[in-house]
Amino acid sequence: MRGLVLGGVMAARGFAALLITLVGLLLVTFVVGRVMPIDPVVAAVGDKASAETYAKAREALGLDQPVWIQFGRYIGGVARGDLGQSSLSNRPVSEDIARVFPATVELSTLGILVGIILGVPLGVFAAHRRNRWPDQIIRSVSLLGYSTPVFWLGLIGLLIFYAQLGWSGGPGRIDTAYRYSVEEWSGLMLVDTLYSGDWDAFRSALSHIALPALLLGYFSLAYIARMTRGFMIEELSKEYVTTARLKGASEADVLWRHALPNVLVPVITVIALAYAQLLEGTVLTETVFAWPGLGLYITNSLFSADMPAVLGGTLVVGVCFVLLNKISEILYPILDPRTRSR
Amino acid sequence: MMQPLLQVHGLTVTFPTPSGPVPVVRDFSLTMGREKIGVVGESGSGKSMTARAILGLVRPPGQVTARTLQLEDMDLMGLSPRGWQALRGKKAGMILQDPKFSLNPIKRIGNQIEETLRLHEPIRRGERRERALAMLEAVGIDDPVRVYKSYPHELSGGMGQRAMIAMMLVSSPNLLIADEPTSALDVVVREQVLRLLDTLVTDRGLGLILISHDLPMVARFCDRILVMYRGRVVETLDARYLDAATHPYTRGLLACLPSPATRGHMLPTLSRDPSWEAA
């Protein structure tokens, strides 16, 4: 509990740093958006518009003001929760993101859970059987996960499990039959179908998400297992491990009760990174599985020069990164007494 | 005749290298009762590896062979992993060099002492706690309750080493190996820890193998001394008669020690002879 309190204090102290990080992130994105050779006015009114319409739209978008005023206005809007108007969907960007982000959160969370549940034990086991055949197999499998293009693996997966075997629900989040019958509550399809007690819809949603989630899980598993193996190998060479053996501890005790708790800090950091990468929206996975998530949204916005949407999406990604970092920082002192400040 | 505590005959430890297997311990033999044995030798002479082999801690690719390796009435050659687990901590313990590295950094000292009990004795939590606190007191810690709750990084080196001793003795083993137990400590604390070790071993009637590179220190605390050189025991001495050493390596080591008699003179250095290895 003491760790939790200290963690809270640290989180509060880090809040200012968090704000500065986010403003910096927005500044970079904003500047990049302004110097890009894309005219947001043309994107809004089309290239056949008259000069008068163009000028009006330019004024309406605030683009006649100096860049720093535009930035100030944007930041002011963000502070009030207004991310601007998407020129593509003609709706507030915040609404768009509220629609697409839960899809990404649902997919990435399942993916990272698969990655943690399989990746950490595999990494520990590989370290235990270092350079023997179980280790070689685990290493090869993770290397494969690391180096295989996701769109290829996704397509092959669809081909086998959807087209041939019919085990997977295929592209999209749920069968069309249920698409409008499920009441939206959290935006997470699995949660919403459960909440409304519609078991058939839940099964359908599960069969749709399983394949892409396993695929993403495989990628984060590859990363998590590889890093865990490395941390564990170093840890197992330390002298306190010998002490544990001297007390009569079994190898399982040595691995799970002594060495693993000591590498949780770096492992948590790796997991947070992997999770952030998934949340960022895995454009290719979302494209292959027609998954209406954040990655797909940002990419489409970018192609149609919808800068408010791109900025809004980037902000969400940035907030995810910073928050996950903060969460792991709060966990450190709970996991390792040496990182507790007095 | 009483059964010896530990019997070792022809203990050899080899490690494979690209140019063939290299023996790091060669034909080590020792029969001891509940006495204090010192093992001295320079770095790399095989002292630590001998200790680790006796407790089954040599990990592959290292290979251990022996004609006899017996603790009390138990044959340790071909002991199963479970057998070793039941033996370590219960029948024999070992104190490692530096408490900065040999204690688990994220577990409280009390928990680490209790682990030995948890692994070997089916007793209740409250009793475990009492035993751990009593053991902390027995190793000369004035405020056992504070140390019980502390993490290793909150303790000094001397305290840490006392805690380590507590961990290894709490389940009352008969054999204790101390592998350079004071090398990482500063001089004043070194003396205290050695005296504590001596008292504990004497009072509890344990067999002690004290490994060190400090010949005069070992001579003060032990009954017999084995001198190791390049993986081999080159001489066994009665600790009372260090001067009776006949092996040129031991004589060379003794000659290198500063003493009032050699004041003002350059100390000699050891000049090695290949024939020592064959001895």
Interface residues (C-beta under 8 A of the other chain):
Chain A: K238 E239 Y240 T242 T243 A244 R245 L246 K247 G248 A249 S250 E251 D253 H258 P261 N262 L335 D336 P337 R338
Chain B: L55 L57 P81 R82 W84 Q85 A86 L87 R88 G89 K90 G93 M94 L96 Q97 D98 F101 S102 L103 N104 P105 I106 K107 E115 T116 L119 H120 Y151 H153 M164 M167 M168
